[in-house]
Amino acid sequence: MWVVLFYCCAGVIVYSYLGYPVLLYIFSFWRKRKHGFNQGDEPAVSMIIAAYNEEKVIASKLQNTLALDYPSSKLQIIVAAYGSTDATATLAASFDHVLVLHEKERKGKAAAINEAIKHAIHPIVVLTDANTALSTQTLKQLIAPFADEQTGAVAGEKKVISTEGAAVSGEGLYWQYESWLKKQETKFYTVVGAAGELFALRKELFVPVPEQTITDDFFISINVNLKHKKVQYAPHAVSTETASASLADEWKRKVRIAAGGIQSLSFLSKALNLFLYPLLAFQFFSHRVLRWVFCAPALLLLFLSNLLLVIYSAGEVLVWLMVMQILFYLFALIGWQLARNHRSFFLFNIPFYIVFMHAAMLAGIARYANGQQSVLWEKAER
């Protein structure tokens, strides 16, 4: 039994993080990306900036947005500052050509997006966060894939900068891996979920997000797929943000995302229907279900089963695998101590980030199961 459990756990982890990307690369090797719009033919865009208590960054965000290389006559800017109790709405209203939406009641980001999209007047809607900076060409790069009529949404590139004192410096390297994976998914069929830092969709495909939804970006993007449209990845549409300033902030953020992932499986189980969505179901299961539900428990069970097999059978290969696991967790422990002191070293960053991420997944599963995760988000200090 322990042998079977060991190999099943190892198989889940290896397939999820290595096997699935390799399969995508093989299946999509010959596919080529399509070109974008000609100069001047870009569609009109409504950009929605989610901004809850963002007085520290909202001015720089709007200056950054107004500096984008995109025709001003084709760009509507909306700041959704619902529930903000600071000067976010006042500061945003001081900018010309910016529509500010603000009410005292705070219902969460999903409700804010639902309301803001009602005020969007253009066919393409771009969702972005207040704490992200965009390069000048980002909007054009983000919109380019819509030249393909089968494209229903486009995910931008997220870059995490590890500044001095940042909590988890391995996050930037993880996002490099995720970016490569999104390229393969785009070539194969569709990106499975998009980060809310920078995301665009055709307004006609938007499905109102239930107010209790934790991960609104994932809900919106998968519903685009459920209408038989693709979510493409634009690697040159870059949004930049800094890593969380503390481990506590990063932990809260990751646990919330994990809880939202588990919730999404109940909302979006239709995406696993092989008969209706064969390609999407394969990707959804391989990229999301395995990671959110199975990989974190598999890491624990892999260690436990390996330990028991070494105790009772002592095979040489199993002993070496046990030693490798012990070293991995030892390196993660050192990485944790370095992170607590706002220090980092490559050799320890990656093991720590992997363990940190999967521990947050386990905590997210438990929190969602206990009904303890609120839809109201607490942004991490960065």
N, C-alpha and C positions, 0 to 999 in steps of 0.2 A: 504493500500500500504506500509506504513512504517513498519507494523508488518511483512509482507512478506519479505521486504528488510532486516529487522533486522535478521530474522531467516535464510535467504539465506546467508547473510554475515557470521553469526556465523557458519553455516554449512560448508562453504568453508574453513574457518580457522581451525576449529576442524578436519575436514576430512583430510586436507592437512598435518597437523603436528601431528595428533594423530590417526585418523581413518585409513589412508593408512598404516602407520607402523604396527598398530595392525592387519590389514588384512594380511599383508605380514607375520607376525609372525605366525598367525593361519594357513595360507595356506602352509607354508614351515616348520612347526614344525617337521615333520618326516623326512625331507631330511637331508642327511649327506654329508659332504665334501669329495672329493676324495683325495688320497695321491699324492705326487709329484714324482720327479725323484729319482732314486737310485743314491748313491754317484758316481760321475764320468760320469754320463749319462746326465748331464745338457747340454742344447744346447748352441751354441756360440751366443754371444750377442754383438750388437753395441750400445754403450751408447752415446746419443747426449745431450750435455750440452748447453742450450740456454744461451748466455752470452753477453748482450749488456751493455757496460760500467760497467763491474764488476771487475775492477782492485783491489778493496778492498777485494774481497772474492775469486777470481778465483784460487789463489794459494792454499788456504786451501781446496777449493772444489776438486781440482785435487789430493791433498794429501789424502783427505778423500776417493776419488774414487779408487785410487791405493791401498788403505789399505783394500778394500772390500775382503771378503773371497770368491773368485771366481777364477778359473784357468785363469792365465794371457794369456795363449794361446787361450782362448775362449772369450777374452774381447777386443773389439775395443773401443777406447775413441775418440770422436769427439767433439771439441769445436766450436760451431757456433757463431762467434763473429762479424757477419755482421753489418756494420754501426758503430761499436765502434770507438770512437775518443780518448779513453784513452789508457792505456797500457795493456788492457785485452789480446789482441792477442799476444803481445810480451811476457808477463808473461806465457801464456799457452804454447807457443812454446818452452819455456825453459825446459819443461818436456819431458822426453823420452817417446816414444810410444803414443804420443798424436797428433792426426791430427787436425790442426787448420785451420778453414775456415774463411776468412776475406776479405771483400770488403768495399770500402768507402761508397757506396750507402746504405742507410738504407730504407728497404721496409717493415719492420715489422716482428714480430715473425713467422707468418704463412709462409712467403716467406723464412725465414731462415730455418725453419724445412723442407720445401719442398726440398730445395737445399741440406741440410745436409743428408737427407735420401738417396739421389742419391749416396752418398759416403759410405753408410753403406754396409758392405760386409757379414753380418751375418743374419740368418733368423729371429731372434728376435731383435727388436729395443726398447730401453729404452729411454724415454724422461725425462729429469730432469732439474731443474733450478739451476743456479749457487749459489743461496743464501740458498740452503737447504743442510743439513748434513744428511748422511745416516749411519745407524748402520752397523756393519761389516757383519752381516748375511742378510742384507736387500735384496741384489740382488738375493741370493738363494731363499729367501722367495717369492720374486716377481715373479721369473721364475717358481716356483713349480707348479702353476695351469695349466701351458701349457702342463702338462702331459696328460690332458684331451683334446682330439682333438677338442671338441666343444668350447674350450676356444680360443677366438680370441684376447683378450686383458686382461690385469690385472691392476687394480688400487691399488696403495699403500696406506698406512696409513699416513695421514698428522697430525702432532702434532704442535700446535702453543704454543710457550712458552711466557708467559706474564712476561717480565722482568720489572725491575723498570723503570718507565717512559714510558712504552708501552701505546699506545693510547686506545685500546679497549680490556680490560682484559677479557670480556665475550666471546671473540671469541674462546678461547680454550674450554670452556664448550659447545659451539655450535658445534664445530667439534667432540666432544665426542658423541653428539647426532647423527651427520651425520655418524660417524663411525659405530654406532650401526645399523643405518638404512641400510648402505651398506651391513652389514652382513646378514640382512634379505632379501635384494634384491638379493644377491648372492645365497642364499638358494632357493629363489622363482624362479628366472630365470637369471636376469642380473642387474648389476649396471647401472643406467641411468646417464651416464656422469662420467668422471674421472678428477681429479685435475691434472693439468700439472706439479705440483711439482715432481711427480713420477708416471710414467705411462709406461706400456710396451705393445707392440702389435706384431703380426706376420707381417713381412714386406710385405708379399704378399697381406695383407688386407688393406694396407695403401691407402687412397684416397687423392690425392693432395689437399691441402687446398686452396680455393680461397684467393687471397692476401688481399681482403678487409675483411676477416673474423676476428672478434674481439676475440672470444673465440675458439681458434684453438683446444684445448684439447677436448672440448665438440663435435666439428665437427668430429674429428678423431674417437672418441670412439663410437658415434652413427652410423657412417658409418660402423663400425665393426658389429654392430647389424643388420644393413640393409643387410648385407651379411649372415644373419642367424647364426652368431656366438655370443657367450656370452662374456660379460665383467665381469670378476670376481674380487673379492676384497681379497687382501692379508693383513690381519690385522697386521701381524708381519713384514711386509716390511715397515719399519718406516722411514719417512723423517721428519726432524725437522726444523722449522724456527721460528724466533721471530716475535711477533706482531709488527705492524707498530708503528713508533716512534711518530707520530702525528695524530690527528684526520683528518687533511686536507689530508694527504697521504692516510689514510685508506678510507676516503670518495671518493677520486678519483678512488681508486682501485675498490671499491664496485660498484660505478656508472658505471664504464667501464664494469664490469662483468655483471651487470644488462642489460646494452645496448646490450652486446653480446648475452645474453640469448634471448632477443626479436628478435634479428637478426637471431639467430639459428632456431627459429620457422618457419621463411620463408624458410631457407635453407633446413630444415629437416622435413618438414610437412609430408613427406611420412611415418615417424615413427608413425603417428597417424592412419594409415590405419588398422582397426581392422581385415580386411579380410586377409591381407598379414602378419601382425605382431600382432596377438591378445594379447599376453602377453606383448610385448614391448609397444604397444599402451596404454594399461591399466597403465603401469608404467610411461610412458612418460607423459601422461596427469596428472596423480595423483601427480607425484613428481616434474615435471618441469613446465608444462603449468599453473597449478593452482598457483604455487608459483610466477612465473615470471609475470603472467598477472593479476591474480585475488586477491591474498592475500593482497597486499599492498593497493589497492583501497578498499577492503573489510574492512580493519581495520578502515579506515576513515569513511566509510559509516555505519559501526557498531556503532561507537560513535555518529554520527549525528542522525541516526534513533532511537537509545536508548534515546538520549536527547529529541527528539521530542515526543516520546511515553511517557516519564515521564511527560513532560509538559502538554500533552493533555489527558493522561489517569491515570497516577500516580498509576499504579499497584505496589504492594509491591515488587514483584520479580524484576520488571523492575527497581525500585528504587535502590535495592541492587546491581543489575548488573551495574547500572550507577555509583554508589559509588565505586565499584570494578575497573571500568575502569578509573575513576578519580584518584584513588590511584595508579594504574598501571602507568599512565602517570606522576603523581607526582614523583614517584620513578624513572622513566626514566629521568626526569628533574634533579633530584638530582644526578643520575648517570652521566649525561652529565657534570654537574658542577665538579664532582669529577674527571672525565676523563680529563677535561681541565686543571686541576691542577695536573695531573699525579698521581692521587690517586684512590683507588677503595675499594668497599665493596660489598660482595656477594649479599646482599639484593637489591642493586641498579644496579649492573653490568648487570644482565640478562634483566630487563626491558629496560635499556638503549640500550643494544645491539640489542634487538628485534626491537625497534623503529628505531634505527640507520640503521639497515639492510633494513627494509621496506621503509624507507624514501629514501634510496639510490636506491631501486627498482623503486620507482616513478620517481626519477630524471633520472634514466637510460632509462625508457620508454620515457620520454619527450625528452631526448637528442637524442635517436635513431630516434624518430619520426621527429625531427628537422634536422637530418643529421649532428649533431654536434660532434659525437663521432669518433675520428680518430682511424685508425687501429694501429698506432704507440703508443706503450705503454710507460707510465712513471712509472718506478718502484718506489714503496714506500720505503722511508728510514726506516730501521729497526735496 
